[in-house]
Amino acid sequence: MPLFSALIPPDAVLDEVAAALGAPEDGDIRWSARENWHITLGFYGEDDAGERDDWLAGRLAGAGAIDLRLEKAATFPGVLWLSVLGTGLHELAVKAGAESEGRPYVAHLTLARFPRDRPGAASAWEERLAGFTSETWTATEAVLMSSDREQGVSHYRVVRSYALNRARA
């Protein structure tokens, strides 16, 4: 099953994002379900959950909690997302396996997907969310998640949680 590690923003922050989005209705944009909103640390692809759990527990042992906030929207080809800022986030992501695929880590929360051949499809949303800034929160746990697809829809499930120490590592 596909596995990844992530940070999940608290409900209050997700409420802020939902309020900023309102009730979006764009034919070419497929909005991510709120229950799937997360900040990926490392993506592992098809992997054994037990082995990845042991590996990730060792990698995150002693890692410190970090303060984060979501900010303005941006796009990758076919993806609308909010940027994530936080001192220590990059280091935590590298511990969790980010950049192991040979590309730089860009912390983000995916909001929607759109056709890659329509690069301007999300420009109105990017502009609308240009001034967005969430409250700051402290991430005190990381999670290992699985991704299951049913009828073309992804469903994420927490496999295990890993505490991040409040006394910064």
C-alpha positions as CSV (number, residue, x, y, z in Angstrom):
1,M,0.0,0.0,0.0
2,P,1.3,3.5,-0.7
3,L,2.7,5.1,2.5
4,F,3.7,8.6,3.5
5,S,4.5,10.6,6.6
6,A,2.8,13.9,7.4
7,L,1.8,16.6,9.8
8,I,-1.9,17.2,10.3
9,P,-3.0,20.8,11.1
10,P,-5.4,21.2,14.0
11,D,-9.1,21.7,13.3
12,A,-9.0,25.4,14.1
13,V,-6.4,25.9,11.3
14,L,-8.4,23.7,8.9
15,D,-11.5,25.8,9.7
16,E,-9.5,28.9,8.6
17,V,-8.6,27.3,5.3
18,A,-12.2,26.1,4.7
19,A,-13.5,29.7,5.5
20,A,-11.0,31.2,3.1
21,L,-12.1,28.8,0.3
22,G,-15.9,29.2,0.9
23,A,-17.8,26.8,-1.3
24,P,-15.6,26.5,-4.4
25,E,-17.2,25.5,-7.6
26,D,-14.9,25.3,-10.5
27,G,-15.5,22.6,-13.2
28,D,-11.9,21.9,-14.0
29,I,-10.6,21.9,-10.4
30,R,-10.9,18.8,-8.2
31,W,-10.9,19.9,-4.6
32,S,-9.2,17.8,-1.9
33,A,-11.4,16.6,0.8
34,R,-10.8,18.4,4.1
35,E,-10.2,15.1,5.9
36,N,-7.3,14.5,3.5
37,W,-5.6,17.9,4.2
38,H,-2.0,17.3,5.5
39,I,1.6,18.4,5.1
40,T,3.6,15.6,3.6
41,L,7.0,15.0,5.2
42,G,8.2,12.0,3.2
43,F,6.6,9.9,0.5
44,Y,7.5,6.2,0.4
45,G,5.3,4.7,-2.3
46,E,4.4,1.0,-2.1
47,D,5.9,-0.2,1.2
48,D,5.5,-2.5,4.1
49,A,3.8,-0.6,6.9
50,G,5.6,-2.5,9.7
51,E,9.0,-2.0,8.2
52,R,8.4,1.7,7.4
53,D,7.0,2.2,11.0
54,D,10.2,0.9,12.5
55,W,12.3,3.0,10.2
56,L,10.3,6.2,10.8
57,A,10.2,5.7,14.6
58,G,14.0,5.5,14.6
59,R,14.4,8.6,12.4
60,L,12.0,10.7,14.4
61,A,13.1,9.7,17.8
62,G,14.0,12.8,19.7
63,A,12.7,15.2,17.0
64,G,11.3,18.4,18.4
65,A,7.9,20.0,18.1
66,I,7.8,22.8,15.6
67,D,5.7,25.9,15.2
68,L,4.0,26.2,11.8
69,R,1.6,28.3,9.8
70,L,0.0,28.2,6.4
71,E,0.3,31.0,4.0
72,K,-0.4,32.2,0.5
73,A,-1.4,29.8,-2.3
74,A,0.9,28.7,-5.1
75,T,0.8,26.1,-7.8
76,F,2.9,23.2,-9.1
77,P,1.8,21.8,-12.5
78,G,-1.7,20.6,-11.9
79,V,-1.7,21.3,-8.1
80,L,-3.0,24.3,-6.1
81,W,-1.5,24.4,-2.6
82,L,-0.9,26.6,0.4
83,S,2.7,27.2,1.5
84,V,3.8,26.0,5.0
85,L,6.3,28.0,7.1
86,G,8.1,26.8,10.2
87,T,11.6,26.8,11.6
88,G,12.8,23.2,11.7
89,L,10.2,21.9,9.2
90,H,12.8,21.2,6.5
91,E,15.0,19.3,8.9
92,L,12.1,17.3,10.2
93,A,11.0,16.4,6.6
94,V,14.6,15.3,5.7
95,K,14.6,13.0,8.8
96,A,11.3,11.6,7.6
97,G,12.8,10.9,4.1
98,A,12.0,14.0,2.1
99,E,14.5,14.7,-0.7
100,S,15.3,10.9,-1.0
101,E,13.7,11.0,-4.4
102,G,16.3,13.5,-5.6
103,R,14.1,16.6,-5.7
104,P,14.0,19.5,-3.2
105,Y,11.4,19.5,-0.4
106,V,8.7,22.1,-0.7
107,A,6.4,22.1,2.3
108,H,2.8,22.5,1.2
109,L,-0.9,21.6,1.9
110,T,-2.6,20.5,-1.3
111,L,-6.0,22.1,-1.8
112,A,-6.9,21.0,-5.3
113,R,-5.8,19.5,-8.6
114,F,-6.5,20.7,-12.1
115,P,-5.5,19.7,-15.7
116,R,-1.8,20.2,-16.3
117,D,-2.6,21.4,-19.8
118,R,-4.6,24.3,-18.2
119,P,-1.9,26.1,-16.1
120,G,-4.1,29.1,-15.5
121,A,-7.0,27.1,-14.2
122,A,-6.2,27.9,-10.6
123,S,-4.9,31.4,-11.1
124,A,-8.0,33.1,-9.7
125,W,-7.7,30.9,-6.5
126,E,-4.0,31.7,-6.3
127,E,-4.8,35.4,-6.4
128,R,-7.8,35.0,-4.0
129,L,-5.5,33.2,-1.4
130,A,-2.5,35.4,-1.9
131,G,-3.0,37.2,1.4
132,F,-4.0,34.1,3.4
133,T,-2.1,33.5,6.7
134,S,-3.4,31.0,9.3
135,E,-2.8,31.1,13.0
136,T,0.5,29.6,14.1
137,W,0.2,26.2,15.8
138,T,2.7,23.7,17.3
139,A,3.0,20.4,15.6
140,T,3.5,17.9,18.4
141,E,3.1,14.7,16.4
142,A,3.9,13.3,13.0
143,V,2.0,10.4,11.4
144,L,2.6,7.5,9.1
145,M,-0.4,7.4,6.7
146,S,-1.6,4.9,4.1
147,S,-3.4,5.9,0.9
148,D,-6.2,3.7,-0.5
149,R,-8.0,4.5,-3.7
150,E,-11.6,3.5,-4.2
151,Q,-13.5,4.4,-7.3
152,G,-10.9,7.1,-8.1
153,V,-11.0,8.7,-4.7
154,S,-8.1,8.7,-2.3
155,H,-8.7,7.8,1.4
156,Y,-6.0,8.4,3.9
157,R,-5.7,6.5,7.2
158,V,-3.3,7.1,10.0
159,V,-1.2,4.0,10.6
160,R,0.8,5.3,13.6
161,S,1.6,8.6,15.4
162,Y,5.0,9.7,16.5
163,A,5.3,12.3,19.3
164,L,7.5,15.3,18.6
165,N,9.0,16.6,21.8
166,R,7.8,19.9,23.2
167,A,11.3,20.7,24.5
168,R,12.9,21.3,21.1
169,A,15.5,18.7,20.0
